[in-house]
Amino acid sequence: MTRETGAGGTKQMPDVASNSMVDHIHSTLDWVGMSEIHLPARVSDTLAGERPVSTSIQAYVNLANPDAKGIHMSRLFLMLEETFGDHSVSAASIEQLLRNFLQTHEGLSTRGFVQLDFEYSMRRPALKSSYSGWKSYPVSIKGTLCEEGMRIEMYVEVPYSSTCPCSAALSRQLIQEQFRRDFAEGKVDADAVFEWLGTEEGILATPHSQRSVAQVRVLLDHTEGDAFPITALIDSIEGSLKTPVQTAVKRVDEQEFALLNGQNLMFCEDAARRLKQALNPQGCYKDFWLRVNHLESLHAHNAVAIVTKEVDGGYLPIP
């Protein structure tokens, strides 16, 4: 029994979790805690400063004491509210949170874990015009405190457009063949060709393209600062792929988008190599795992490529 104080005063209440007399299987557990905890928070971005976000949180500790019935789950919840109510989400606040998890579970737990999932909104300019619009990127921030120390990871999803190089080559071949048929007499007038190129009969085939998604997970060097490089990582991904999906556009923007797709034909292998090349030299990412998904318009299945930084003991190239 434990004593608790409420509106009606103090009374004795049963405490099954801490009652050693209650029979249970004696065993340790890897993680015990809660998921789908919804809390408003402020996240620190290295480029954008503090931003308000609405988070869905998972919070866990291990159960290292085989004789204990369970953990103090409500303490995890209360510490989440206290920590992120008073402080922005940063490497420092996450580490302090996890240390508080373990302090309040002394004798029960030796490891703590927290993951915050949220949509990160950024205002993005159009390619040519003065238009701009909001884009939302799924982001996860994960902290793990264990015997080996503190580990901070970040995950983002970035949509982009990919145009198939093979389909582009096949389309060009059809256009060449149609040109030979339409100008079979051998006399080629520049004005006539110019007009022909602007007709559906001239450009009778176009390559297939599709919306694609880059999923990128990075292990951060949290000793370099408290803020997270969310904007920097998204900018790096979009900058290396060069075909980010757009928000509000005018025709001049759509034409530029078509040009960028034509200049950046990509199989999923090409996209993965571009991202690996962009992330490898960035010292703030101690390790990375990335997966590109081309949501094929030709096929009913997706084309996928996966690559890691290939760090000893680091991320495995598991799909």
N, C-alpha and C positions, 0 to 999 in steps of 0.2 A: 504494500500500500504506500501511496505517496500523498503528501498534503498539498493541495492546490487552493489558491485564493481566487474567488470570482465575485460577482455582484452580490451573491448571497452570503459571503463570508468564506471562511476556510473550512475545508472538509477533507476527509480521507477518501482517496479514490484508488481503485485497483490499477496496478501497473504490471500488465502481463509481460511486456518486453523485458523488464529488468528483474523479473521474478525467477530466481534460479531454481525454484521448486517445480516450475512448469516443465514438463518433459518435452524434449525436442532432439532431433538428430544433431549430433555434435560434429560440425563441419564448418570450414571457412567458406566465404563467398567472395568472388572476384569484385563485384560491384553491387551496391544496394543504394537506392535513392529514389529520385523522382524525374519524370519527364513531362513535357508539355506545360511547363510553368510559364505563364505569360506575365511579363513585367515590362513597363516602360523603362528606358535607359538612355544614357548619353554615351556615345562612343567617340573616342579620340582618334582622329585621322591625321596623319603626318602632314598632309597638304591642305585639308579642308577644316581643320580644327574640330571642335565638338559638334556632333550632329545628334539630334534626337532619333531614336529608333524604337520600334516595338518588337520585343524579343520573345522567342520561345526557347526555354532553357531546360537543359538536362543537368542534374547535379547528383553526384554519387560519392560515396566512400566505400572502401572495401571493408569486409567483416573479417578481420584477422584473428579474432578470438573465437575459437570453435565452441567455447562454453557459453557465449553470449547468445541470447535469443534473437536479438536484432539491433538495429541502430536507432539513434534519436532523429527520426526523419524530420520532425517539425523544426529542429534546430537548423537544418540545412536551408529550409524555406525562409526562416526568419533572418538568417545571415545574408541570404541573397537580397532580400528587401532592404536590409540595413546597409549593405555595402553599395549596391547600385542606386540606392536612394540618395546617399550622401556623396558618392564619388562617380566619376565617369568610368566607363569600361576601358581599362588600360592594362598593360602588362603588370603594373604594380598592384592595382586593385584586385586583379584576378589572383595573383600570388598571395596577397593578404587574405583573400576570401578562403582559399584552399588551406592556408595555414590555420585559419580559424575553424574550418571543418575538422581538421585533425586535432586541434587543441580541445574542442568540445567532444571529441570521440577518443580521448586518451584511454588506452587500454583496450580499445575496440578496433581502431583503424590505423593504417600506416600509409594509405594512399588516398588522394582526393582528385576529383575530376569535375569540370564544368564545361558545358558547351552552350554558346548563345547563337541562335539562328535568327536572322532578320533580313529584311529587304532594305537595300541601301540605295536611296534615290539620288541621282545626280542629274543636273541640268546640262544637256549636251547641245552644242551648236550644230546647225545644218552645215553641209559641206561647202556651199557657196553663198547661199542667201543669208539674210539677217534672222531667219527663223531659228528657234531653239525649242527644246522640249525636254520633259523629264523622262529618264530611263531608270528602271529599277533592276538592281542586280542582287541575286541571292548571295548572302555572305554568312559564313560561320566562323566563329572564333572559339578555339578550344584550348583549355588549360589542363595540364596534368601535373600533379605534385606527387612524387614517389621517392623511393630510396635513392634513385640516381639523380634527383634534383627536379628542377622546374622545366617544363616544356610548354611552349606556346606555339600553336598552329593557327593558320588562317586559310579559309577556303572561299573561292569566288567562282561564280558562273557568269560567263560573258558570251552573249550571242553575236554572231557575225554571219556574213554571207559567203558561200563558197560556190565557185563555178567550175565545172568538171573540165579539165584539160582535154580529155579524150573526146568528150562531146563537142568541145570547141573546134577541135581538128576535123571531126566528121562534118560539122556545120560548114566550115570553110571549104571543104571538098565539094559539098553540094552547091555552094555558091559559085565556086570555080566552074563546075560542070554547067551550071545554068548560064554563066557568062559566056562560055564557049558556044552554047546553043544559040543564045540571043545575038551574038556578034560573030556568027559563023562566016560571014562574008569577008572578014579579014580587015575591013576598014573600021578603025576605032576612033570615034570622035569624042574628045574630052567632055564636052557638054552633055553628049548623049549618055556617056558612062556615069557622069555625075547624077543625072536624072534617074538613071537605072538603079543606082545604088540607094536611092531614096524610096524605092518601091518595094512592095511586098513580094513581087515577082523576082526582084533582084536578090534581096536578102530573104530567101525563102526558108531558111533554117536558122535557129538560134540554139546555143548550147543550154543544157539544163543547169540550173543553179538552185540552191536551197538555203534555208536558214540553218545555221549550224551553231553548236554550243561548245565552248571551251570550258572545261572544269579543271581548276587549278588549286592544288593544295600545297602550301609552303610551310616549312618549319622556320620560325623567325628567330633571329638573334635578339632576344628581348633585353639583352644587356645594353644595346645601343640606344634605347629610348622606350618610353612608355606607350607612345601612340602607335597606331597600326597603319601600315602603308596600303590602305584599301584603295584610295584613288590612284596611287602610284602604280599598284599592281594592275588595276583595270586599264589604266592608260598604257602600260607596257604591253599588255595583251592586245589591245585594239591597235596600237601603233605597229606591232610586228605583223599582224594579220592584214591590216590596211583596209578592211571592208566591214566596218562596224554597222550594225543595223541602225536605221535612222528613226527620228520621231517626226516632227512636222517638216514637210519639204515643199519646195516649189519645183517646177519642171527643171530649172537649172541644177538643182540638187540631185534630182533623179537621174539626170543625164551624167552628172559627175559620178554618181554611184555606179551607173552602167560602165563608165570608163574605168573606175577602180576595179570592178569585177573582171573586166577584160584584161587589165594589166596585171592581175593577181590571180591567175588560174591556179586552183589548188585541189589536189587529192588530199585526203585526210592525213596521209604521210607527210605531205609538204607542210601542212598547217602545224603538225606536231613538231617537225624539225625547226620551223620558224620560232615557235615558242621556246623550245629548248635552247636555241641559240640566244634568244633574248634574255632568258632567266639565268643561264649559266654564269655569266660574269657578275651578277648582282650579289654582292657580299652579304646583304641583309637577309638573304634566303639561304640558310644553311643546308636545306634540302628541299626538293620539290617532287611532286607527283602530278602529272597532268594527263588528261584524257580529252581528245577532241571527237565530237560526234557530228557527222554530216547526215542530216535527216533527209535522206535521199528522195528526190522527186521522181527519179527514174525507177527506183526499186521500192518494194514494200518494207525493206529492211534498212538499217542505218549502217554507214561506214564509220569505223572506229579505229583510232590509233592511240596508244598509251606509251608514255616515256617517263623516266625518272632521272634524277641527277646522278644516279649510280654512286651514291655515297656508301662507304662500308657501314653496314648495320643500319642503313637508312630505309627509306620507303621501298617497298617491294613493288614491282610492276604488275600488280594484281588488278584485274579489271574492276 
